[in-house]
Amino acid sequence: MATITLLLAMGIALILSRHIFARFASSQNTPPGRANAKHPKATSMGPVVIGSIMIIAAILGFFGVLEPQ
């Protein structure tokens, strides 16, 4: 049950902090950082997708479809 709660909390935290990750990724003075600066909305979608998958995994774990090892 602790794993499910942790997954849910981390997924929500990733979704809520997506702007922080996007700002950090676009401020880097490297070729990927300059590319991220041109598309900030696309940059903030990475944490949203990962967080959504974590939330779905927590819901499936709560209902017994997935079982933490």
VOTIVO-88258 format. One record per residue: x, y, z of N, C-alpha, C, O in turn. Coordinates in steps of 0.2 Angstrom, whole numbers, padded with zeros to 4 digits, always signed. Layout:
XYZXYZXYZXYZ...
//
This chain:
+0004-0006+0000+0000+0000+0000+0004+0006+0000+0002+0011-0003+0010+0006+0003+0015+0012+0003+0017+0013-0004+0018+0019-0005+0018+0008-0008+0021+0009-0015+0016+0013-0019+0017+0017-0023+0009+0011-0018+0004+0014-0022+0003+0021-0020+0002+0025-0024+0004+0023-0013+0003+0029-0011+0009+0034-0013+0008+0039-0015+0015+0031-0013+0021+0034-0016+0020+0036-0023+0022+0041-0025+0018+0031-0027+0017+0032-0034+0012+0037-0036+0013+0041-0040+0007+0037-0032+0002+0042-0033+0004+0049-0031+0003+0054-0035+0008+0050-0026+0011+0056-0023+0016+0059-0028+0016+0065-0030+0020+0054-0031+0025+0057-0035+0023+0059-0042+0025+0063-0045+0017+0055-0044+0014+0057-0051+0011+0064-0050+0012+0068-0055+0008+0065-0045+0004+0072-0044+0010+0077-0043+0009+0083-0046+0015+0076-0040+0021+0081-0039+0024+0082-0046+0026+0088-0047+0025+0077-0050+0028+0078-0057+0023+0083-0061+0026+0087-0064+0017+0081-0061+0012+0085-0065+0012+0092-0062+0012+0097-0066+0012+0093-0056+0012+0100-0053+0018+0104-0054+0018+0110-0054+0024+0101-0055+0030+0104-0055+0033+0104-0063+0039+0105-0064+0028+0103-0067+0031+0103-0074+0034+0109-0077+0038+0109-0081+0032+0115-0074+0035+0122-0076+0042+0122-0074+0046+0126-0077+0043+0120-0068+0050+0120-0065+0055+0116-0070+0060+0118-0071+0053+0110-0072+0057+0106-0076+0058+0109-0083+0063+0109-0086+0052+0112-0086+0053+0116-0092+0057+0122-0092+0061+0123-0096+0057+0125-0086+0061+0131-0086+0069+0129-0085+0073+0132-0088+0070+0124-0082+0077+0121-0081+0079+0119-0087+0085+0120-0089+0075+0115-0091+0078+0112-0097+0079+0117-0103+0083+0117-0107+0075+0123-0103+0076+0128-0108+0081+0133-0106+0083+0137-0111+0084+0133-0100+0089+0138-0098+0096+0135-0099+0101+0139-0098+0096+0129-0101+0103+0126-0102+0106+0129-0109+0102+0129-0114+0112+0130-0109+0116+0133-0115+0119+0127-0119+0125+0127-0120+0115+0122-0121+0117+0117-0125+0112+0116-0131+0107+0119-0131+0114+0112-0136+0109+0112-0142+0102+0109-0140+0097+0112-0142+0102+0104-0135+0095+0102-0133+0091+0108-0129+0085+0109-0130+0095+0112-0125+0092+0117-0121+0090+0123-0126+0084+0125-0124+0093+0124-0131+0091+0129-0135+0085+0127-0139+0081+0131-0141+0085+0121-0141+0079+0118-0144+0073+0118-0140+0067+0119-0142+0074+0116-0133+0068+0117-0129+0066+0124-0127+0060+0125-0126+0070+0129-0128+0068+0136-0127+0063+0138-0133+0059+0142-0132+0064+0135-0139+0059+0136-0144+0052+0133-0143+0047+0136-0146+0052+0128-0139+0046+0124-0139+0044+0123-0131+0045+0117-0129+0043+0128-0127+0042+0126-0120+0036+0122-0118+0036+0119-0113+0031+0122-0122+0025+0118-0120+0027+0111-0121+0025+0107-0118+0030+0109-0127+0032+0102-0128+0037+0100-0123+0037+0094-0121+0041+0104-0120+0046+0103-0115+0042+0101-0108+0045+0096-0105+0037+0104-0107+0033+0103-0101+0029+0097-0101+0026+0095-0096+0028+0094-0107+0024+0088-0108+0027+0081-0105+0024+0077-0104+0034+0081-0105+0038+0075-0102+0036+0073-0095+0033+0068-0094+0036+0078-0090+0034+0076-0084+0026+0075-0083+0024+0071-0079+0022+0078-0087+0015+0076-0087+0014+0069-0089+0010+0066-0086+0017+0067-0095+0016+0060-0097+0018+0055-0092+0015+0050-0091+0024+0056-0089+0027+0052-0084+0023+0052-0078+0021+0046-0075+0021+0057-0076+0016+0058-0070+0010+0054-0071+0007+0051-0067+0007+0055-0077+0000+0052-0079+0001+0044-0079-0003+0041-0076+0007+0042-0081+0008+0035-0081+0008+0032-0074+0006+0027-0072+0012+0036-0070+0013+0034-0063+0006+0034-0059+0004+0030-0055+0002+0039-0061-0005+0039-0057-0009+0033-0060-0013+0030-0056-0009+0032-0066-0013+0026-0069-0010+0019-0066-0014+0015-0064-0004+0019-0065-0001+0013-0062-0003+0012-0054-0005+0007-0052-0004+0018-0051-0006+0018-0044-0013+0016-0043-0015+0012-0039-0017+0018-0048-0025+0016-0048-0025+0009-0050-0029+0006-0046-0021+0007-0054-0022-0001-0056-0019-0005-0050-0022-0010-0049-0014-0002-0047-0012-0006-0041-0017-0006-0035-0017-0011-0031-0021-0001-0034-0026+0000-0029-0031-0005-0030-0034-0008-0026-0033-0006-0037-0038-0011-0038-0036-0018-0039-0040-0023-0041-0029-0019-0039-0027-0026-0039-0025-0028-0046-0023-0034-0046-0025-0024-0051-0023-0026-0057-0015-0027-0058-0013-0032-0060-0012-0022-0055-0004-0022-0054-0003-0024-0047-0006-0022-0042+0003-0028-0046+0005-0029-0039+0012-0028-0038+0016-0030-0042+0013-0023-0034+0020-0022-0032+0024-0028-0030+0022-0031-0026+0030-0028-0032+0034-0034-0030+0038-0033-0023+0042-0037-0021
//
